[in-house]
């Protein structure tokens, strides 16, 4: 949630957020690929971070707003991303595609797990889908 993104609550500073978009996309993709639980994709807004001694001094800032404090609407850009301070991770191509993947493999079992004992994993979802993750600094050789 928005509090966790700012280092409050469960997970503290270890919460993966849009500020590290590569890792965030992989984490969301794993969540959507795995057949467990009810998924929820975060949709965020940017704020001006000011880190002092590991703490964001601006962790109190809310969503983009007008001078009267009312929340600004979310403008949609021609490329379907959001503007005016809104992040809208749910509109990112990789995350939209993983929502489609989750719907396609719905009801299929988790199968054919593979890992390299490091940061590369792959698994199937029955006969409907297969996904591969590489968070190592080298190419995957399967």
C-alpha positions as CSV (number, residue, x, y, z in Angstrom):
1,X,0.0,0.0,0.0
2,X,1.0,3.6,-0.1
3,X,2.3,3.5,3.5
4,X,4.5,0.5,2.8
5,X,5.9,2.3,-0.3
6,X,7.2,5.0,2.1
7,X,8.8,2.5,4.5
8,X,6.0,2.4,7.1
9,X,4.4,-0.8,8.3
10,X,5.2,-4.4,7.3
11,X,8.5,-4.8,5.4
12,X,10.0,-1.5,6.3
13,X,12.5,-0.3,3.7
14,X,12.5,-3.7,1.9
15,X,9.2,-3.2,0.1
16,X,9.6,-3.4,-3.7
17,X,8.1,-0.3,-5.4
18,X,8.0,1.5,-8.7
19,X,11.2,3.3,-7.8
20,X,13.0,0.1,-8.8
21,X,10.9,-0.6,-11.8
22,X,12.8,-3.7,-13.1
23,X,12.5,-5.5,-9.7
24,X,9.0,-4.3,-9.2
25,X,7.9,-5.7,-12.6
26,X,9.5,-9.1,-11.8
27,X,7.8,-9.2,-8.3
28,X,4.4,-8.4,-9.7
29,X,4.9,-10.9,-12.6
30,X,5.8,-13.6,-10.1
31,X,2.7,-12.8,-8.0
32,X,0.5,-12.9,-11.1
33,X,2.1,-16.1,-12.5
34,X,1.8,-18.1,-9.3
35,X,-1.5,-19.8,-8.6
36,X,-2.0,-18.6,-5.1
37,X,-4.3,-16.3,-3.4
38,X,-6.1,-13.1,-4.5
39,X,-3.7,-10.8,-6.4
40,X,-3.7,-7.0,-6.1
41,X,-1.7,-4.7,-8.4
42,X,-0.6,-1.5,-6.9
43,X,-1.2,1.8,-8.7
44,X,0.9,4.7,-7.3
45,X,1.8,8.3,-7.5
46,X,5.2,10.0,-7.4
47,X,6.4,12.3,-4.7
48,X,9.6,14.2,-4.3
49,X,11.7,11.9,-2.2
50,X,14.3,13.4,0.2
51,X,16.4,10.7,1.8
52,X,18.3,11.6,4.9
53,X,20.2,8.8,6.9
54,X,18.1,6.2,5.0
55,X,14.7,7.8,5.8
56,X,12.5,9.7,3.3
57,X,11.8,13.1,4.9
58,X,8.9,13.5,2.4
59,X,7.1,10.2,3.4
60,X,4.1,12.2,4.5
61,X,3.3,13.5,1.0
62,X,-0.1,12.4,-0.5
63,X,-1.2,12.1,-4.1
64,X,-1.0,14.8,-6.7
65,X,-3.4,17.5,-5.6
66,X,-4.7,21.0,-6.3
67,X,-4.0,24.0,-4.1
68,X,-7.3,23.3,-2.2
69,X,-6.1,19.8,-1.3
70,X,-8.5,17.9,-3.6
71,X,-6.9,15.1,-5.5
72,X,-6.0,15.8,-9.2
73,X,-7.6,13.5,-11.8
74,X,-5.4,11.0,-13.5
75,X,-4.5,12.1,-17.1
76,X,-3.9,9.3,-19.6
77,X,-1.1,10.1,-22.1
78,X,-1.3,9.1,-25.8
79,X,1.0,6.0,-25.0
80,X,-1.6,4.9,-22.3
81,X,0.7,5.8,-19.4
82,X,-0.4,8.2,-16.7
83,X,0.8,11.8,-16.2
84,X,0.9,14.6,-13.7
85,X,2.6,12.6,-11.0
86,X,0.6,9.5,-11.3
87,X,2.6,6.2,-11.9
88,X,-0.2,3.8,-12.8
89,X,1.8,0.5,-12.7
90,X,-1.3,-1.4,-13.8
91,X,-0.9,0.4,-17.2
92,X,2.7,-0.7,-17.7
93,X,3.0,-3.1,-20.6
94,X,4.7,-5.9,-18.7
95,X,2.1,-5.8,-15.9
96,X,-0.9,-5.6,-18.3
97,X,0.5,-8.6,-20.1
98,X,0.9,-10.5,-16.9
99,X,-2.7,-9.9,-16.0
100,X,-3.6,-11.4,-19.4
101,X,-1.2,-14.4,-18.6
102,X,-2.9,-14.9,-15.2
103,X,-6.4,-15.0,-16.9
104,X,-5.2,-17.5,-19.6
105,X,-3.6,-19.9,-17.1
106,X,-6.4,-19.6,-14.5
107,X,-7.1,-23.0,-13.0
108,X,-4.0,-24.6,-14.3
109,X,-1.6,-26.3,-11.8
110,X,1.9,-25.0,-11.0
111,X,4.3,-27.4,-12.8
112,X,7.8,-28.0,-14.1
113,X,9.7,-25.9,-11.6
114,X,13.3,-25.2,-12.5
115,X,15.9,-23.0,-10.7
116,X,19.6,-22.5,-10.9
117,X,20.1,-22.3,-7.1
118,X,20.6,-18.6,-7.5
119,X,18.3,-16.0,-9.0
120,X,16.9,-17.7,-12.0
121,X,13.6,-19.6,-11.8
122,X,11.1,-20.9,-14.3
123,X,7.8,-22.8,-14.0
124,X,4.7,-23.8,-16.0
125,X,1.0,-23.4,-15.4
126,X,-0.3,-26.7,-16.8
127,X,-0.3,-26.7,-20.6
128,X,-1.3,-23.1,-20.9
129,X,1.7,-21.1,-19.9
130,X,5.4,-21.0,-18.9
131,X,7.3,-18.2,-17.3
132,X,11.0,-17.5,-16.8
133,X,12.7,-15.1,-14.4
134,X,16.3,-14.0,-14.4
135,X,17.5,-11.7,-11.7
136,X,21.1,-12.7,-12.0
137,X,23.7,-10.6,-13.7
138,X,24.4,-13.2,-16.4
139,X,22.3,-14.8,-19.2
140,X,20.2,-17.8,-18.4
141,X,21.3,-21.1,-20.0
142,X,18.5,-23.6,-19.7
